[in-house]
Amino acid sequence: MANRAYPRSWDYVVALNRTDLEFDKDSKNKKAVLKLGRHIWIYSMLEKCHLSNGGAKRVDLLVELLHRMAQVFDYDFDKTHIKNSSYSPMAHGNVEDEHRFN
């Protein structure tokens, strides 16, 4: 949740890569978390390679992933809250853009 506005940040990538370690397959929601994590990675790679404009799809998958994680941990976050409630100062966006184009 803390990194959802910064998909190229170190912490975001580390958190996404840890889903396989943190979630096992003993429930429907945990299985969904693992599957969504893999799909986000795939769309991120396609977008990075300019093979797809997967940005919007990646955001939708991230919202679904975070919603499933919230369900696993009994947090009452709806998808609208997850998608629209993060704070991202313009300066941070500029740093993200610099990383993307370098």
N, CA, C and O atoms as CSV, one atom per row, in Angstrom:
chain,resi,resn,atom,element,x,y,z
A,1,MET,N,N,0.822,-1.199,0.000
A,1,MET,CA,C,0.000,0.000,0.000
A,1,MET,C,C,0.861,1.257,0.000
A,1,MET,O,O,0.565,2.217,-0.710
A,2,ALA,N,N,1.911,1.251,0.784
A,2,ALA,CA,C,2.722,2.458,0.944
A,2,ALA,C,C,3.414,2.870,-0.347
A,2,ALA,O,O,3.723,4.048,-0.527
A,3,ASN,N,N,3.661,1.938,-1.238
A,3,ASN,CA,C,4.426,2.220,-2.453
A,3,ASN,C,C,3.580,2.243,-3.720
A,3,ASN,O,O,4.128,2.313,-4.820
A,4,ARG,N,N,2.281,2.187,-3.591
A,4,ARG,CA,C,1.450,2.004,-4.776
A,4,ARG,C,C,1.535,3.141,-5.780
A,4,ARG,O,O,1.238,2.935,-6.957
A,5,ALA,N,N,1.929,4.332,-5.354
A,5,ALA,CA,C,2.038,5.455,-6.280
A,5,ALA,C,C,3.391,5.502,-6.989
A,5,ALA,O,O,3.600,6.330,-7.876
A,6,TYR,N,N,4.311,4.612,-6.599
A,6,TYR,CA,C,5.676,4.653,-7.134
A,6,TYR,C,C,6.114,3.284,-7.664
A,6,TYR,O,O,6.938,2.617,-7.039
A,7,PRO,N,N,5.575,2.863,-8.799
A,7,PRO,CA,C,5.842,1.509,-9.286
A,7,PRO,C,C,7.282,1.239,-9.718
A,7,PRO,O,O,7.646,0.084,-9.940
A,8,ARG,N,N,8.102,2.271,-9.840
A,8,ARG,CA,C,9.493,2.036,-10.195
A,8,ARG,C,C,10.425,2.172,-8.996
A,8,ARG,O,O,11.644,2.068,-9.137
A,9,SER,N,N,9.855,2.405,-7.822
A,9,SER,CA,C,10.698,2.564,-6.636
A,9,SER,C,C,11.257,1.217,-6.184
A,9,SER,O,O,10.675,0.162,-6.439
A,10,TRP,N,N,12.383,1.284,-5.518
A,10,TRP,CA,C,13.039,0.083,-4.992
A,10,TRP,C,C,12.086,-0.681,-4.072
A,10,TRP,O,O,11.944,-1.898,-4.198
A,11,ASP,N,N,11.435,0.027,-3.150
A,11,ASP,CA,C,10.557,-0.624,-2.178
A,11,ASP,C,C,9.371,-1.317,-2.843
A,11,ASP,O,O,8.957,-2.390,-2.403
A,12,TYR,N,N,8.822,-0.719,-3.893
A,12,TYR,CA,C,7.710,-1.324,-4.624
A,12,TYR,C,C,8.142,-2.657,-5.234
A,12,TYR,O,O,7.452,-3.669,-5.110
A,13,VAL,N,N,9.297,-2.633,-5.893
A,13,VAL,CA,C,9.803,-3.842,-6.550
A,13,VAL,C,C,10.090,-4.935,-5.526
A,13,VAL,O,O,9.742,-6.097,-5.740
A,14,VAL,N,N,10.720,-4.569,-4.424
A,14,VAL,CA,C,11.012,-5.538,-3.369
A,14,VAL,C,C,9.710,-6.133,-2.824
A,14,VAL,O,O,9.608,-7.346,-2.638
A,15,ALA,N,N,8.723,-5.280,-2.571
A,15,ALA,CA,C,7.447,-5.765,-2.039
A,15,ALA,C,C,6.769,-6.714,-3.025
A,15,ALA,O,O,6.245,-7.754,-2.623
A,16,LEU,N,N,6.774,-6.370,-4.295
A,16,LEU,CA,C,6.152,-7.238,-5.300
A,16,LEU,C,C,6.884,-8.574,-5.389
A,16,LEU,O,O,6.253,-9.623,-5.521
A,17,ASN,N,N,8.192,-8.538,-5.318
A,17,ASN,CA,C,8.967,-9.778,-5.380
A,17,ASN,C,C,8.801,-10.642,-4.139
A,17,ASN,O,O,9.060,-11.844,-4.198
A,18,ARG,N,N,8.383,-10.078,-3.035
A,18,ARG,CA,C,8.210,-10.843,-1.801
A,18,ARG,C,C,6.868,-11.565,-1.723
A,18,ARG,O,O,6.656,-12.359,-0.807
A,19,THR,N,N,5.969,-11.310,-2.652
A,19,THR,CA,C,4.656,-11.948,-2.547
A,19,THR,C,C,4.769,-13.465,-2.529
A,19,THR,O,O,4.001,-14.131,-1.834
A,20,ASP,N,N,5.712,-14.022,-3.279
A,20,ASP,CA,C,5.893,-15.481,-3.269
A,20,ASP,C,C,6.358,-15.990,-1.916
A,20,ASP,O,O,6.064,-17.126,-1.543
A,21,LEU,N,N,7.078,-15.160,-1.182
A,21,LEU,CA,C,7.565,-15.564,0.141
A,21,LEU,C,C,6.514,-15.378,1.229
A,21,LEU,O,O,6.440,-16.169,2.169
A,22,GLU,N,N,5.716,-14.348,1.102
A,22,GLU,CA,C,4.781,-13.985,2.160
A,22,GLU,C,C,3.423,-14.681,2.070
A,22,GLU,O,O,2.715,-14.805,3.069
A,23,PHE,N,N,3.067,-15.134,0.870
A,23,PHE,CA,C,1.746,-15.729,0.675
A,23,PHE,C,C,1.903,-17.151,0.165
A,23,PHE,O,O,2.546,-17.387,-0.858
A,24,ASP,N,N,1.314,-18.089,0.882
A,24,ASP,CA,C,1.297,-19.454,0.378
A,24,ASP,C,C,-0.053,-19.691,-0.291
A,24,ASP,O,O,-0.861,-18.769,-0.404
A,25,LYS,N,N,-0.292,-20.887,-0.720
A,25,LYS,CA,C,-1.484,-21.163,-1.526
A,25,LYS,C,C,-2.585,-21.848,-0.742
A,25,LYS,O,O,-3.301,-22.684,-1.294
A,26,ASP,N,N,-2.741,-21.512,0.543
A,26,ASP,CA,C,-3.723,-22.241,1.343
A,26,ASP,C,C,-5.128,-21.630,1.317
A,26,ASP,O,O,-6.036,-22.158,1.958
A,27,SER,N,N,-5.317,-20.537,0.593
A,27,SER,CA,C,-6.662,-19.983,0.488
A,27,SER,C,C,-6.861,-19.350,-0.888
A,27,SER,O,O,-5.899,-19.081,-1.608
A,28,LYS,N,N,-8.109,-19.122,-1.233
A,28,LYS,CA,C,-8.455,-18.542,-2.524
A,28,LYS,C,C,-7.812,-17.161,-2.688
A,28,LYS,O,O,-7.256,-16.861,-3.744
A,29,ASN,N,N,-7.884,-16.319,-1.650
A,29,ASN,CA,C,-7.324,-14.979,-1.745
A,29,ASN,C,C,-5.805,-15.001,-1.845
A,29,ASN,O,O,-5.226,-14.188,-2.567
A,30,LYS,N,N,-5.151,-15.913,-1.137
A,30,LYS,CA,C,-3.697,-15.994,-1.210
A,30,LYS,C,C,-3.249,-16.482,-2.583
A,30,LYS,O,O,-2.240,-16.009,-3.105
A,31,LYS,N,N,-3.984,-17.416,-3.171
A,31,LYS,CA,C,-3.677,-17.862,-4.532
A,31,LYS,C,C,-3.836,-16.697,-5.509
A,31,LYS,O,O,-3.028,-16.527,-6.422
A,32,ALA,N,N,-4.875,-15.906,-5.311
A,32,ALA,CA,C,-5.111,-14.752,-6.184
A,32,ALA,C,C,-3.991,-13.727,-6.055
A,32,ALA,O,O,-3.589,-13.122,-7.048
A,33,VAL,N,N,-3.486,-13.526,-4.841
A,33,VAL,CA,C,-2.370,-12.595,-4.629
A,33,VAL,C,C,-1.166,-13.030,-5.452
A,33,VAL,O,O,-0.554,-12.210,-6.136
A,34,LEU,N,N,-0.823,-14.299,-5.394
A,34,LEU,CA,C,0.322,-14.804,-6.141
A,34,LEU,C,C,0.135,-14.648,-7.643
A,34,LEU,O,O,1.054,-14.232,-8.349
A,35,LYS,N,N,-1.048,-14.979,-8.128
A,35,LYS,CA,C,-1.328,-14.875,-9.559
A,35,LYS,C,C,-1.284,-13.419,-10.023
A,35,LYS,O,O,-0.707,-13.119,-11.068
A,36,LEU,N,N,-1.886,-12.521,-9.258
A,36,LEU,CA,C,-1.891,-11.109,-9.629
A,36,LEU,C,C,-0.487,-10.515,-9.599
A,36,LEU,O,O,-0.138,-9.695,-10.448
A,37,GLY,N,N,0.314,-10.925,-8.628
A,37,GLY,CA,C,1.697,-10.457,-8.564
A,37,GLY,C,C,2.467,-10.808,-9.827
A,37,GLY,O,O,3.222,-9.989,-10.350
A,38,ARG,N,N,2.275,-12.020,-10.311
A,38,ARG,CA,C,2.942,-12.441,-11.551
A,38,ARG,C,C,2.436,-11.637,-12.750
A,38,ARG,O,O,3.224,-11.251,-13.614
A,39,HIS,N,N,1.133,-11.385,-12.806
A,39,HIS,CA,C,0.586,-10.612,-13.925
A,39,HIS,C,C,1.099,-9.177,-13.921
A,39,HIS,O,O,1.376,-8.619,-14.983
A,40,ILE,N,N,1.228,-8.574,-12.748
A,40,ILE,CA,C,1.765,-7.215,-12.672
A,40,ILE,C,C,3.192,-7.200,-13.196
A,40,ILE,O,O,3.574,-6.293,-13.935
A,41,TRP,N,N,3.972,-8.186,-12.824
A,41,TRP,CA,C,5.349,-8.267,-13.294
A,41,TRP,C,C,5.377,-8.367,-14.818
A,41,TRP,O,O,6.173,-7.691,-15.469
A,42,ILE,N,N,4.525,-9.194,-15.379
A,42,ILE,CA,C,4.488,-9.371,-16.841
A,42,ILE,C,C,4.135,-8.059,-17.533
A,42,ILE,O,O,4.815,-7.665,-18.481
A,43,TYR,N,N,3.078,-7.369,-17.076
A,43,TYR,CA,C,2.693,-6.097,-17.692
A,43,TYR,C,C,3.774,-5.042,-17.519
A,43,TYR,O,O,3.993,-4.229,-18.416
A,44,SER,N,N,4.452,-5.045,-16.378
A,44,SER,CA,C,5.547,-4.099,-16.162
A,44,SER,C,C,6.674,-4.338,-17.150
A,44,SER,O,O,7.249,-3.388,-17.681
A,45,MET,N,N,6.994,-5.603,-17.399
A,45,MET,CA,C,8.069,-5.923,-18.336
A,45,MET,C,C,7.670,-5.557,-19.765
A,45,MET,O,O,8.493,-5.035,-20.518
A,46,LEU,N,N,6.437,-5.819,-20.143
A,46,LEU,CA,C,5.981,-5.456,-21.486
A,46,LEU,C,C,6.025,-3.949,-21.687
A,46,LEU,O,O,6.434,-3.465,-22.742
A,47,GLU,N,N,5.604,-3.218,-20.671
A,47,GLU,CA,C,5.614,-1.756,-20.732
A,47,GLU,C,C,7.054,-1.248,-20.833
A,47,GLU,O,O,7.339,-0.338,-21.611
A,48,LYS,N,N,7.951,-1.829,-20.056
A,48,LYS,CA,C,9.354,-1.427,-20.074
A,48,LYS,C,C,9.976,-1.659,-21.445
A,48,LYS,O,O,10.794,-0.863,-21.905
A,49,CYS,N,N,9.593,-2.734,-22.084
A,49,CYS,CA,C,10.139,-3.075,-23.403
A,49,CYS,C,C,9.362,-2.396,-24.532
A,49,CYS,O,O,9.631,-2.656,-25.704
A,50,HIS,N,N,8.416,-1.541,-24.199
A,50,HIS,CA,C,7.605,-0.815,-25.176
A,50,HIS,C,C,6.812,-1.760,-26.076
A,50,HIS,O,O,6.501,-1.426,-27.220
A,51,LEU,N,N,6.492,-2.932,-25.554
A,51,LEU,CA,C,5.706,-3.892,-26.329
A,51,LEU,C,C,4.216,-3.733,-26.064
A,51,LEU,O,O,3.384,-4.314,-26.760
A,52,SER,N,N,3.897,-2.950,-25.064
A,52,SER,CA,C,2.491,-2.794,-24.695
A,52,SER,C,C,2.320,-1.497,-23.939
A,52,SER,O,O,3.236,-1.039,-23.256
A,53,ASN,N,N,1.164,-0.916,-24.059
A,53,ASN,CA,C,0.830,0.216,-23.218
A,53,ASN,C,C,0.089,-0.349,-22.013
A,53,ASN,O,O,-1.087,-0.058,-21.792
A,54,GLY,N,N,0.801,-1.161,-21.242
A,54,GLY,CA,C,0.196,-1.896,-20.144
A,54,GLY,C,C,0.031,-1.117,-18.865
A,54,GLY,O,O,-0.365,-1.691,-17.850
A,55,GLY,N,N,0.322,0.179,-18.873
A,55,GLY,CA,C,0.271,0.970,-17.656
A,55,GLY,C,C,-1.092,0.942,-16.978
A,55,GLY,O,O,-1.177,0.702,-15.774
A,56,ALA,N,N,-2.148,1.181,-17.728
A,56,ALA,CA,C,-3.495,1.186,-17.138
A,56,ALA,C,C,-3.872,-0.200,-16.635
A,56,ALA,O,O,-4.458,-0.338,-15.562
A,57,LYS,N,N,-3.540,-1.209,-17.399
A,57,LYS,CA,C,-3.822,-2.579,-16.979
A,57,LYS,C,C,-3.030,-2.935,-15.724
A,57,LYS,O,O,-3.548,-3.600,-14.826
A,58,ARG,N,N,-1.769,-2.491,-15.663
A,58,ARG,CA,C,-0.925,-2.751,-14.493
A,58,ARG,C,C,-1.532,-2.106,-13.257
A,58,ARG,O,O,-1.534,-2.709,-12.184
A,59,VAL,N,N,-2.050,-0.882,-13.392
A,59,VAL,CA,C,-2.678,-0.204,-12.251
A,59,VAL,C,C,-3.903,-0.972,-11.792
A,59,VAL,O,O,-4.097,-1.169,-10.592
A,60,ASP,N,N,-4.731,-1.408,-12.730
A,60,ASP,CA,C,-5.915,-2.192,-12.363
A,60,ASP,C,C,-5.530,-3.481,-11.647
A,60,ASP,O,O,-6.168,-3.871,-10.669
A,61,LEU,N,N,-4.483,-4.140,-12.138
A,61,LEU,CA,C,-4.021,-5.371,-11.489
A,61,LEU,C,C,-3.468,-5.084,-10.094
A,61,LEU,O,O,-3.682,-5.864,-9.167
A,62,LEU,N,N,-2.755,-3.963,-9.946
A,62,LEU,CA,C,-2.222,-3.594,-8.635
A,62,LEU,C,C,-3.355,-3.332,-7.648
A,62,LEU,O,O,-3.287,-3.768,-6.500
A,63,VAL,N,N,-4.382,-2.632,-8.079
A,63,VAL,CA,C,-5.522,-2.372,-7.206
A,63,VAL,C,C,-6.163,-3.684,-6.777
A,63,VAL,O,O,-6.494,-3.860,-5.604
A,64,GLU,N,N,-6.338,-4.600,-7.711
A,64,GLU,CA,C,-6.905,-5.909,-7.386
A,64,GLU,C,C,-5.988,-6.674,-6.434
A,64,GLU,O,O,-6.463,-7.301,-5.487
A,65,LEU,N,N,-4.679,-6.625,-6.679
A,65,LEU,CA,C,-3.712,-7.293,-5.802
A,65,LEU,C,C,-3.804,-6.743,-4.380
A,65,LEU,O,O,-3.896,-7.514,-3.425
A,66,LEU,N,N,-3.780,-5.432,-4.234
A,66,LEU,CA,C,-3.833,-4.826,-2.905
A,66,LEU,C,C,-5.171,-5.090,-2.216
A,66,LEU,O,O,-5.228,-5.235,-0.995
A,67,HIS,N,N,-6.245,-5.153,-3.002
A,67,HIS,CA,C,-7.555,-5.476,-2.435
A,67,HIS,C,C,-7.573,-6.899,-1.890
A,67,HIS,O,O,-8.094,-7.145,-0.803
A,68,ARG,N,N,-7.001,-7.841,-2.649
A,68,ARG,CA,C,-6.930,-9.230,-2.170
A,68,ARG,C,C,-6.049,-9.341,-0.937
A,68,ARG,O,O,-6.372,-10.078,-0.006
A,69,MET,N,N,-4.926,-8.605,-0.924
A,69,MET,CA,C,-4.062,-8.607,0.257
A,69,MET,C,C,-4.814,-8.058,1.475
A,69,MET,O,O,-4.702,-8.592,2.578
A,70,ALA,N,N,-5.568,-7.004,1.263
A,70,ALA,CA,C,-6.359,-6.425,2.360
A,70,ALA,C,C,-7.337,-7.451,2.907
A,70,ALA,O,O,-7.532,-7.538,4.119
A,71,GLN,N,N,-7.953,-8.227,2.023
A,71,GLN,CA,C,-8.879,-9.264,2.468
A,71,GLN,C,C,-8.164,-10.326,3.289
A,71,GLN,O,O,-8.689,-10.779,4.306
A,72,VAL,N,N,-6.970,-10.729,2.861
A,72,VAL,CA,C,-6.198,-11.739,3.595
A,72,VAL,C,C,-5.920,-11.254,5.016
A,72,VAL,O,O,-6.013,-12.022,5.973
A,73,PHE,N,N,-5.579,-9.966,5.143
A,73,PHE,CA,C,-5.206,-9.417,6.446
A,73,PHE,C,C,-6.364,-8.740,7.185
A,73,PHE,O,O,-6.148,-8.068,8.193
A,74,ASP,N,N,-7.588,-8.916,6.685
A,74,ASP,CA,C,-8.800,-8.366,7.306
A,74,ASP,C,C,-8.805,-6.841,7.415
A,74,ASP,O,O,-9.305,-6.291,8.396
A,75,TYR,N,N,-8.250,-6.158,6.411
A,75,TYR,CA,C,-8.373,-4.707,6.322
A,75,TYR,C,C,-9.606,-4.389,5.497
A,75,TYR,O,O,-9.943,-5.119,4.565
A,76,ASP,N,N,-10.267,-3.317,5.834
A,76,ASP,CA,C,-11.494,-2.937,5.144
A,76,ASP,C,C,-11.206,-1.828,4.125
A,76,ASP,O,O,-11.736,-0.723,4.240
A,77,PHE,N,N,-10.364,-2.129,3.128
A,77,PHE,CA,C,-10.060,-1.173,2.063
A,77,PHE,C,C,-10.844,-1.573,0.828
A,77,PHE,O,O,-10.745,-2.708,0.363
A,78,ASP,N,N,-11.629,-0.636,0.291
A,78,ASP,CA,C,-12.275,-0.946,-0.977
A,78,ASP,C,C,-11.361,-0.499,-2.120
A,78,ASP,O,O,-10.382,0.214,-1.902
A,79,LYS,N,N,-11.686,-0.916,-3.314
A,79,LYS,CA,C,-10.814,-0.665,-4.464
A,79,LYS,C,C,-10.689,0.825,-4.784
A,79,LYS,O,O,-9.623,1.280,-5.198
A,80,THR,N,N,-11.755,1.575,-4.598
A,80,THR,CA,C,-11.699,3.017,-4.853
A,80,THR,C,C,-10.714,3.689,-3.905
A,80,THR,O,O,-9.928,4.541,-4.321
A,81,HIS,N,N,-10.755,3.311,-2.646
A,81,HIS,CA,C,-9.814,3.857,-1.666
A,81,HIS,C,C,-8.373,3.515,-2.053
A,81,HIS,O,O,-7.497,4.379,-2.009
A,82,ILE,N,N,-8.133,2.285,-2.424
A,82,ILE,CA,C,-6.788,1.854,-2.788
A,82,ILE,C,C,-6.276,2.638,-3.996
A,82,ILE,O,O,-5.122,3.064,-4.022
A,83,LYS,N,N,-7.130,2.823,-4.981
A,83,LYS,CA,C,-6.713,3.470,-6.225
A,83,LYS,C,C,-6.535,4.979,-6.078
A,83,LYS,O,O,-5.642,5.556,-6.700
A,84,ASN,N,N,-7.360,5.616,-5.276
A,84,ASN,CA,C,-7.409,7.078,-5.287
A,84,ASN,C,C,-6.886,7.773,-4.039
A,84,ASN,O,O,-6.868,9.004,-4.007
A,85,SER,N,N,-6.463,7.053,-3.019
A,85,SER,CA,C,-6.151,7.731,-1.765
A,85,SER,C,C,-4.672,7.898,-1.466
A,85,SER,O,O,-4.317,8.331,-0.370
A,86,SER,N,N,-3.801,7.568,-2.407
A,86,SER,CA,C,-2.371,7.729,-2.121
A,86,SER,C,C,-1.952,9.174,-2.369
A,86,SER,O,O,-2.513,9.859,-3.224
A,87,TYR,N,N,-0.967,9.619,-1.617
A,87,TYR,CA,C,-0.422,10.960,-1.757
A,87,TYR,C,C,0.883,10.867,-2.529
A,87,TYR,O,O,1.771,10.098,-2.161
A,88,SER,N,N,1.002,11.639,-3.587
A,88,SER,CA,C,2.202,11.612,-4.423
A,88,SER,C,C,2.551,13.039,-4.837
A,88,SER,O,O,1.970,13.565,-5.786
A,89,PRO,N,N,3.495,13.671,-4.133
A,89,PRO,CA,C,3.884,15.038,-4.498
A,89,PRO,C,C,4.472,15.099,-5.906
A,89,PRO,O,O,5.060,14.126,-6.380
A,90,MET,N,N,4.315,16.225,-6.561
A,90,MET,CA,C,4.809,16.399,-7.920
A,90,MET,C,C,6.312,16.115,-8.002
A,90,MET,O,O,6.775,15.536,-8.984
A,91,ALA,N,N,7.068,16.511,-6.992
A,91,ALA,CA,C,8.517,16.278,-7.010
A,91,ALA,C,C,8.839,14.791,-7.085
A,91,ALA,O,O,9.792,14.393,-7.754
A,92,HIS,N,N,8.054,13.977,-6.407
A,92,HIS,CA,C,8.285,12.531,-6.471
A,92,HIS,C,C,7.985,12.003,-7.869
A,92,HIS,O,O,8.688,11.123,-8.367
A,93,GLY,N,N,6.955,12.532,-8.494
A,93,GLY,CA,C,6.634,12.148,-9.864
A,93,GLY,C,C,7.757,12.512,-10.823
A,93,GLY,O,O,8.060,11.762,-11.751
A,94,ASN,N,N,8.379,13.681,-10.590
A,94,ASN,CA,C,9.504,14.090,-11.429
A,94,ASN,C,C,10.674,13.122,-11.282
A,94,ASN,O,O,11.325,12.780,-12.268
A,95,VAL,N,N,10.940,12.683,-10.064
A,95,VAL,CA,C,12.008,11.716,-9.830
A,95,VAL,C,C,11.685,10.409,-10.529
A,95,VAL,O,O,12.565,9.803,-11.141
A,96,GLU,N,N,10.429,9.959,-10.446
A,96,GLU,CA,C,10.005,8.734,-11.129
A,96,GLU,C,C,10.229,8.856,-12.633
A,96,GLU,O,O,10.719,7.923,-13.270
A,97,ASP,N,N,9.866,10.018,-13.202
A,97,ASP,CA,C,10.065,10.224,-14.640
A,97,ASP,C,C,11.537,10.197,-15.011
A,97,ASP,O,O,11.906,9.634,-16.042
A,98,GLU,N,N,12.380,10.796,-14.186
A,98,GLU,CA,C,13.814,10.771,-14.455
A,98,GLU,C,C,14.342,9.341,-14.486
A,98,GLU,O,O,15.174,9.001,-15.328
A,99,HIS,N,N,13.863,8.511,-13.577
A,99,HIS,CA,C,14.288,7.115,-13.547
A,99,HIS,C,C,13.778,6.365,-14.769
A,99,HIS,O,O,14.459,5.492,-15.306
A,100,ARG,N,N,12.576,6.716,-15.200
A,100,ARG,CA,C,11.989,6.005,-16.337
A,100,ARG,C,C,12.711,6.321,-17.638
A,100,ARG,O,O,12.861,5.444,-18.489
A,101,PHE,N,N,13.155,7.545,-17.803
A,101,PHE,CA,C,13.757,7.947,-19.071
A,101,PHE,C,C,15.274,7.850,-19.077
A,101,PHE,O,O,15.907,8.201,-20.072
A,102,ASN,N,N,15.861,7.387,-18.002
A,102,ASN,CA,C,17.323,7.226,-17.965
A,102,ASN,C,C,17.713,5.764,-17.961
A,102,ASN,O,O,18.900,5.442,-17.932
